[in-house]
């Protein structure tokens, strides 16, 4: 809750040596407030990281926050403050009282303690994720650690566990969906992987979640180049994450599972095929068809949410379909410009097209659990039914679907739409229980 008054914040800063997130972003946030109050915009601008591609991005941020600030009227006071780790960055929210309204100022500081984001949002007393307890509200340790990859990268991570004193515990490793996801798979105010980590730890299952390389190194042009494939982006890092189990004596290294979500679920069969150490895989919202074929369906669904397709929406749908045809063409060349391929290289798309997750899963003998929300419009229930159709005769595969859940496995009602991802929620206890039952 945004309930800390300014004097309390100052007192907290005196004791922040015990604050594991570090004192510098907290001090810098208060500096930003002071500069705003005095309209010292040049001093705020000097706090931005302007290296590489960030020079372009923060240039837009600088223009926008000043324009918004001037439209709110006189800044009267700071009414609240909250911060949270955001992968290898720190995110802070300042509740500000202007003459006529309240606003949130969202700041993101990177590992160099430089600003990457400074923007105003609508005011709420709960700007960040607040984890509710699952069974028994048992204490959970969320230990900061890291994953070392085969190509020498370091990915920030957390190991979550409850009471490990009685026996060695199973380990699950979370594998993200598409896009540059942090270790919690943060989407709006929701953090599905942190939910699952909390719930599993309270029932004796250790979990590892790590920042995806496309999140941690998203501005590193040497790494985020046209040589990236599905294997470098997702599969190899998940396998390398298995090796962290050796470091902790309370982990049962013969009892390691992958929990993949969306694209991570799609990759889970290949991860299992390449990593014989795994005991089983859990696939949450796994596409059965090729990702390329799902994209036009998603675009059309969203365009039809208001029951009509505008000319602009139709142009977008036509453009997407044209690019999909280009991607699937047997003449697709590595020289094809990314602008013709949805901004992604031909090499990456070829790695997607050459992978058949269903056939890979058919070859596996380890336990598999496939889950889907029936309100999921991104990986709709028909994808789940395709998995059932093709794997129904496999004794090692189990299937569960949930009538109220969307793509994030959060409950909702009515016709699913993107806006519900902005509503704070938590993965229900019954999903946690199903995972525990399968693992144990």
C-alpha positions as CSV (number, residue, x, y, z in Angstrom):
1,X,0.0,0.0,0.0
2,X,1.2,3.5,-0.7
3,X,0.9,4.6,2.9
4,X,4.5,5.8,3.8
5,X,4.7,9.5,4.5
6,X,7.7,11.6,3.5
7,X,9.2,11.7,7.0
8,X,8.9,7.9,7.3
9,X,10.6,7.5,4.0
10,X,13.5,9.6,5.3
11,X,13.7,7.4,8.4
12,X,13.7,4.3,6.3
13,X,16.6,5.6,4.3
14,X,18.6,5.8,7.5
15,X,18.3,2.1,8.0
16,X,18.5,1.0,4.3
17,X,21.8,-0.7,4.9
18,X,19.7,-3.8,5.7
19,X,17.6,-3.3,2.6
20,X,18.8,-5.9,0.1
21,X,17.7,-3.9,-2.9
22,X,20.2,-1.2,-2.1
23,X,19.9,2.4,-1.0
24,X,20.9,4.2,-4.1
25,X,17.7,4.0,-6.1
26,X,15.7,5.0,-3.0
27,X,17.8,8.1,-2.6
28,X,17.7,8.9,-6.3
29,X,13.9,8.6,-6.3
30,X,13.7,11.3,-3.5
31,X,16.0,13.4,-5.6
32,X,13.7,13.2,-8.5
33,X,10.8,14.3,-6.3
34,X,12.8,17.3,-5.1
35,X,13.8,18.2,-8.6
36,X,10.2,18.0,-9.8
37,X,9.0,20.2,-7.0
38,X,11.6,22.9,-8.0
39,X,11.0,22.3,-11.7
40,X,14.7,21.4,-12.1
41,X,14.1,19.3,-15.3
42,X,17.7,19.5,-16.4
43,X,18.8,17.7,-13.3
44,X,16.3,14.9,-13.9
45,X,17.4,14.7,-17.5
46,X,21.0,14.3,-16.4
47,X,20.0,11.2,-14.4
48,X,19.0,9.3,-17.6
49,X,21.1,6.6,-19.2
50,X,21.8,7.8,-22.7
51,X,24.1,5.0,-23.9
52,X,23.4,3.2,-27.2
53,X,19.8,2.6,-28.1
54,X,18.7,4.0,-24.7
55,X,19.6,7.5,-26.0
56,X,16.6,7.3,-28.4
57,X,14.3,5.7,-25.8
58,X,15.0,8.0,-22.9
59,X,14.8,11.0,-25.3
60,X,11.1,10.2,-25.7
61,X,10.8,9.7,-21.9
62,X,12.2,13.1,-21.3
63,X,9.8,14.9,-23.6
64,X,6.8,13.0,-22.3
65,X,7.2,13.3,-18.5
66,X,7.8,17.1,-18.8
67,X,4.7,17.6,-21.0
68,X,2.5,15.5,-18.6
69,X,3.9,17.2,-15.5
70,X,3.0,20.7,-16.8
71,X,-0.6,19.6,-17.5
72,X,-1.3,18.5,-13.9
73,X,-0.9,21.9,-12.2
74,X,1.2,22.7,-9.1
75,X,2.9,19.7,-7.4
76,X,1.9,19.9,-3.7
77,X,3.4,16.9,-1.9
78,X,4.6,13.3,-1.9
79,X,1.9,11.1,-0.5
80,X,3.4,7.7,-0.8
81,X,6.4,5.7,-2.1
82,X,7.0,2.1,-3.0
83,X,9.7,0.1,-4.7
84,X,10.3,-3.4,-5.9
85,X,13.1,-5.3,-7.7
86,X,12.5,-5.5,-11.4
87,X,15.0,-8.2,-12.6
88,X,18.4,-6.5,-12.5
89,X,16.7,-3.1,-12.3
90,X,14.8,-1.3,-9.5
91,X,11.3,0.1,-10.1
92,X,9.9,2.8,-7.8
93,X,6.5,4.4,-7.7
94,X,6.0,7.9,-6.2
95,X,2.4,8.9,-5.3
96,X,2.2,12.6,-6.0
97,X,-0.6,15.1,-5.0
98,X,-1.1,17.8,-7.6
99,X,-3.5,20.7,-7.3
100,X,-6.4,18.9,-8.7
101,X,-5.5,15.2,-8.8
102,X,-3.2,12.4,-7.7
103,X,-0.7,10.7,-10.1
104,X,1.9,7.9,-9.9
105,X,5.4,8.7,-11.1
106,X,7.0,5.4,-12.2
107,X,10.8,5.4,-12.2
108,X,13.1,2.5,-13.4
109,X,16.8,2.5,-12.4
110,X,19.2,0.1,-14.2
111,X,22.2,-1.6,-12.7
112,X,24.3,1.6,-13.2
113,X,21.7,3.5,-11.1
114,X,20.7,5.5,-14.2
115,X,17.1,6.3,-15.1
116,X,15.6,4.3,-18.0
117,X,12.0,5.2,-17.4
118,X,10.2,8.3,-15.9
119,X,6.5,8.4,-16.7
120,X,3.2,9.3,-15.1
121,X,0.4,6.8,-14.6
122,X,-3.0,6.8,-13.0
123,X,-2.9,6.8,-9.2
124,X,-3.5,3.6,-7.3
125,X,-2.6,2.7,-3.7
126,X,-1.2,-0.7,-4.9
127,X,1.1,0.1,-7.9
128,X,3.1,-3.1,-7.5
129,X,2.5,-6.8,-7.1
130,X,1.5,-7.8,-3.6
131,X,1.7,-11.5,-3.1
132,X,-1.0,-13.2,-1.1
133,X,-0.2,-16.2,0.9
134,X,-1.2,-19.6,-0.3
135,X,-1.7,-22.7,2.0
136,X,-1.1,-21.8,5.6
137,X,0.8,-18.5,4.8
138,X,4.0,-20.5,5.5
139,X,7.3,-18.6,5.4
140,X,9.1,-18.7,2.0
141,X,12.7,-17.9,1.4
142,X,13.4,-16.2,-1.9
143,X,17.1,-16.4,-2.4
144,X,18.9,-14.3,-5.0
145,X,21.2,-16.3,-7.2
146,X,22.2,-16.5,-10.9
147,X,22.3,-18.8,-13.9
148,X,25.5,-19.1,-15.9
149,X,24.9,-19.9,-19.5
150,X,27.0,-22.0,-21.9
151,X,28.0,-18.9,-23.8
152,X,29.2,-17.1,-20.7
153,X,26.2,-14.9,-19.8
154,X,24.9,-14.3,-16.3
155,X,21.1,-14.3,-15.7
156,X,19.8,-13.0,-12.5
157,X,17.6,-15.5,-10.7
158,X,15.7,-16.4,-7.5
159,X,15.5,-19.7,-5.7
160,X,12.3,-20.0,-3.7
161,X,11.9,-22.6,-1.0
162,X,10.1,-23.3,2.3
163,X,11.2,-25.7,5.0
164,X,14.0,-27.8,3.6
165,X,15.2,-29.4,6.9
166,X,13.3,-32.7,6.7
167,X,14.2,-34.1,3.3
168,X,15.6,-33.2,-0.1
169,X,13.0,-31.4,-2.2
170,X,11.9,-31.5,-5.9
171,X,13.0,-28.6,-8.1
172,X,11.0,-26.9,-10.8
173,X,12.5,-24.4,-13.3
174,X,10.2,-21.9,-14.9
175,X,10.6,-21.2,-18.7
176,X,9.1,-17.9,-20.0
177,X,6.7,-17.1,-22.8
178,X,7.7,-15.0,-25.8
179,X,9.2,-11.6,-25.5
180,X,11.7,-10.1,-23.1
181,X,10.4,-11.5,-19.8
182,X,11.8,-10.9,-16.3
183,X,12.2,-13.8,-13.8
184,X,8.6,-13.3,-12.5
185,X,7.1,-13.2,-16.0
186,X,5.7,-9.8,-15.1
187,X,2.7,-8.7,-17.2
188,X,1.1,-5.5,-16.0
189,X,0.6,-5.8,-12.2
190,X,0.7,-9.6,-12.3
191,X,3.6,-11.9,-11.7
192,X,2.6,-15.5,-12.6
193,X,6.0,-17.1,-11.9
194,X,6.3,-15.5,-8.5
195,X,2.8,-16.7,-7.6
196,X,3.7,-20.2,-8.6
197,X,7.0,-20.1,-6.7
198,X,5.3,-19.0,-3.5
199,X,2.6,-21.6,-3.7
200,X,4.9,-24.4,-4.6
201,X,7.4,-23.5,-1.9
202,X,4.7,-23.6,0.8
203,X,4.1,-27.2,-0.2
204,X,7.7,-28.4,-0.2
205,X,8.7,-27.8,-3.8
206,X,11.8,-25.6,-4.6
207,X,11.6,-23.4,-7.7
208,X,14.1,-21.5,-9.8
209,X,13.0,-18.5,-11.9
210,X,15.5,-16.4,-13.9
211,X,15.6,-13.4,-16.2
212,X,15.3,-14.3,-19.8
213,X,18.3,-13.3,-21.8
214,X,16.2,-11.1,-24.1
215,X,15.2,-9.1,-21.0
216,X,18.6,-9.0,-19.3
217,X,20.6,-8.1,-22.5
218,X,17.8,-6.5,-24.5
219,X,19.9,-3.4,-25.4
220,X,23.1,-5.4,-26.2
221,X,23.3,-5.4,-30.0
222,X,26.1,-8.0,-30.0
223,X,23.8,-10.5,-28.4
224,X,20.4,-9.5,-29.7
225,X,21.3,-9.9,-33.4
226,X,20.1,-11.9,-36.4
227,X,21.9,-15.1,-35.2
228,X,19.4,-15.6,-32.4
229,X,17.2,-18.7,-32.7
230,X,14.6,-20.4,-30.5
231,X,17.5,-22.5,-29.0
232,X,19.6,-19.5,-27.9
233,X,16.6,-17.5,-26.8
234,X,14.9,-20.2,-24.6
235,X,15.9,-23.8,-24.9
236,X,19.7,-23.8,-24.0
237,X,19.3,-21.4,-21.1
238,X,16.6,-23.6,-19.5
239,X,18.9,-26.6,-19.8
240,X,21.8,-24.6,-18.3
241,X,19.5,-23.6,-15.4
242,X,19.2,-27.3,-14.4
243,X,22.9,-27.2,-13.4
244,X,22.2,-24.8,-10.6
245,X,20.6,-27.7,-8.7
246,X,24.1,-29.0,-8.0
247,X,24.9,-26.0,-5.7
248,X,22.2,-26.7,-3.2
249,X,22.3,-29.8,-0.9
250,X,18.6,-29.6,-0.2
251,X,17.5,-30.2,-3.8
252,X,16.8,-33.7,-5.0
253,X,18.7,-33.7,-8.3
254,X,16.8,-36.8,-9.5
255,X,13.5,-34.9,-9.2
256,X,13.7,-31.8,-11.5
257,X,10.8,-30.5,-13.5
258,X,10.3,-27.8,-16.1
259,X,7.2,-25.6,-15.9
260,X,6.9,-23.8,-19.3
261,X,4.4,-21.1,-20.0
262,X,3.2,-20.3,-23.6
263,X,6.3,-20.3,-25.8
264,X,8.2,-21.8,-22.8
265,X,5.6,-24.6,-22.8
266,X,6.0,-25.1,-26.5
267,X,9.7,-25.5,-26.0
268,X,9.4,-27.9,-23.0
269,X,9.4,-31.1,-25.1
270,X,12.6,-30.2,-26.8
271,X,14.2,-29.1,-23.5
272,X,13.3,-32.6,-22.1
273,X,14.6,-34.3,-25.2
274,X,18.0,-32.6,-24.8
275,X,18.1,-32.8,-21.0
276,X,17.8,-36.4,-19.7
277,X,18.2,-35.2,-16.1
278,X,14.5,-34.0,-16.1
279,X,11.9,-36.1,-14.2
280,X,8.9,-34.4,-16.0
281,X,7.6,-31.4,-17.7
282,X,4.5,-29.2,-17.2
283,X,3.1,-27.2,-20.1
284,X,0.9,-24.3,-19.3
285,X,-0.9,-22.7,-22.3
286,X,1.2,-24.6,-24.9
287,X,0.6,-23.9,-28.6
288,X,0.1,-27.1,-30.5
289,X,0.2,-25.4,-33.9
290,X,3.2,-23.5,-35.1
291,X,3.5,-20.0,-33.6
292,X,3.4,-18.4,-37.0
293,X,-0.1,-19.7,-37.6
294,X,-1.4,-18.4,-34.3
295,X,-0.4,-14.8,-34.9
296,X,-3.1,-13.9,-37.5
297,X,-5.8,-15.6,-35.3
298,X,-4.8,-13.5,-32.3
299,X,-4.9,-10.3,-34.4
300,X,-8.3,-11.1,-35.8
301,X,-9.7,-12.0,-32.4
302,X,-8.7,-8.6,-30.9
303,X,-10.0,-6.7,-33.9
304,X,-13.4,-8.4,-33.5
305,X,-13.7,-7.6,-29.8
306,X,-16.1,-4.7,-30.6
307,X,-17.8,-6.9,-33.3
308,X,-16.5,-4.9,-36.2
309,X,-13.2,-4.7,-38.1
310,X,-12.2,-1.1,-39.1
311,X,-10.4,-0.3,-42.3
312,X,-7.2,0.2,-40.2
313,X,-7.6,-3.1,-38.5
314,X,-8.2,-4.9,-41.8
315,X,-5.1,-3.4,-43.2
316,X,-3.1,-4.7,-40.2
317,X,-4.6,-8.2,-40.5
318,X,-3.8,-8.2,-44.2
319,X,-0.3,-7.1,-43.5
320,X,0.2,-9.7,-40.9
321,X,-1.1,-12.5,-43.2
322,X,1.2,-11.3,-45.9
323,X,4.2,-11.5,-43.6
324,X,3.2,-14.9,-42.4
325,X,3.0,-16.1,-46.0
326,X,6.5,-14.6,-46.5
327,X,7.8,-16.4,-43.4
328,X,6.3,-19.8,-44.4
329,X,7.5,-19.5,-48.0
330,X,10.0,-22.2,-49.0
331,X,12.1,-19.4,-50.6
332,X,12.5,-17.6,-47.3
333,X,16.1,-16.2,-47.3
334,X,18.4,-15.2,-44.5
335,X,18.8,-11.9,-46.5
336,X,15.1,-11.1,-46.3
337,X,14.8,-7.8,-44.4
338,X,13.3,-8.1,-40.8
339,X,10.8,-5.4,-41.7
340,X,9.1,-7.9,-44.0
341,X,9.1,-10.6,-41.2
342,X,7.5,-8.8,-38.3
343,X,10.8,-7.3,-37.2
344,X,12.4,-10.8,-36.5
345,X,15.2,-12.4,-38.5
346,X,14.6,-15.2,-41.0
347,X,17.0,-17.4,-39.0
348,X,14.8,-17.1,-36.0
349,X,11.6,-17.9,-37.9
350,X,13.3,-20.9,-39.5
351,X,14.1,-22.3,-36.0
352,X,10.4,-22.0,-35.2
353,X,9.2,-23.6,-38.4
354,X,11.7,-26.5,-38.1
355,X,10.5,-27.4,-34.7
356,X,7.4,-29.6,-34.2
357,X,6.5,-29.7,-30.5
358,X,3.8,-32.3,-30.8
359,X,6.0,-34.9,-32.6
360,X,8.7,-34.2,-30.1
361,X,6.4,-34.8,-27.2
362,X,5.2,-38.0,-28.8
363,X,8.7,-39.4,-28.5
364,X,9.0,-38.6,-24.8
365,X,8.4,-41.2,-22.0
366,X,8.8,-39.0,-19.0
367,X,5.6,-37.6,-17.2
368,X,3.9,-34.7,-18.9
369,X,1.1,-32.4,-17.6
370,X,-0.6,-30.1,-20.1
371,X,-2.8,-27.3,-18.7
372,X,-4.9,-24.7,-20.4
373,X,-7.3,-21.9,-19.4
374,X,-10.6,-22.1,-21.3
375,X,-10.7,-18.3,-21.4
376,X,-7.3,-18.1,-23.1
377,X,-7.6,-16.2,-26.4
378,X,-3.8,-16.3,-27.1
379,X,-3.5,-20.0,-26.9
380,X,-7.2,-21.0,-27.2
381,X,-8.7,-24.2,-25.9
382,X,-8.6,-25.7,-29.4
383,X,-4.8,-25.9,-29.0
384,X,-5.3,-27.9,-25.8
385,X,-7.7,-30.2,-27.7
386,X,-5.1,-30.7,-30.4
387,X,-2.6,-31.9,-27.8
388,X,-5.3,-34.3,-26.4
389,X,-6.0,-35.6,-29.9
390,X,-2.4,-36.3,-30.7
391,X,-1.2,-37.6,-27.2
392,X,-4.4,-39.2,-25.9
393,X,-2.9,-42.7,-26.2
394,X,0.3,-41.8,-24.3
395,X,0.1,-43.2,-20.7
396,X,2.6,-40.6,-19.5
397,X,0.5,-37.6,-20.3
398,X,-2.2,-35.9,-18.2
399,X,-4.5,-33.0,-19.2
400,X,-6.3,-30.4,-17.1
401,X,-8.3,-27.4,-18.3
402,X,-9.9,-24.6,-16.3
403,X,-13.2,-22.9,-17.2
404,X,-12.4,-19.5,-15.5
405,X,-8.8,-19.0,-16.4
406,X,-7.1,-16.8,-19.0
407,X,-3.7,-17.0,-20.6
408,X,-2.0,-16.0,-17.4
409,X,-4.0,-18.6,-15.4
410,X,-5.9,-15.8,-13.6
411,X,-9.7,-16.0,-13.1
412,X,-12.0,-13.8,-15.1
413,X,-15.5,-13.6,-16.6
414,X,-17.0,-12.8,-19.9
415,X,-15.3,-12.5,-23.2
416,X,-11.5,-12.5,-22.6
417,X,-9.6,-9.4,-23.7
418,X,-6.1,-7.8,-23.3
419,X,-7.3,-5.3,-20.8
420,X,-7.9,-7.9,-18.1
421,X,-4.1,-8.4,-17.9
422,X,-4.0,-5.0,-16.2
423,X,-6.2,-6.2,-13.4
424,X,-4.2,-7.4,-10.4
425,X,-4.7,-11.1,-9.6
426,X,-3.1,-14.3,-8.5
427,X,-3.0,-17.9,-9.8
428,X,-5.7,-19.8,-7.9
429,X,-4.8,-22.3,-5.2
430,X,-6.4,-25.2,-7.2
431,X,-3.8,-24.7,-10.0
432,X,-1.0,-24.8,-7.4
433,X,-2.6,-28.0,-5.9
434,X,-2.7,-29.7,-9.3
435,X,1.0,-28.9,-9.9
436,X,1.9,-30.3,-6.5
437,X,-0.1,-33.5,-7.1
438,X,1.6,-34.1,-10.4
439,X,5.1,-33.4,-9.0
440,X,4.7,-35.4,-5.8
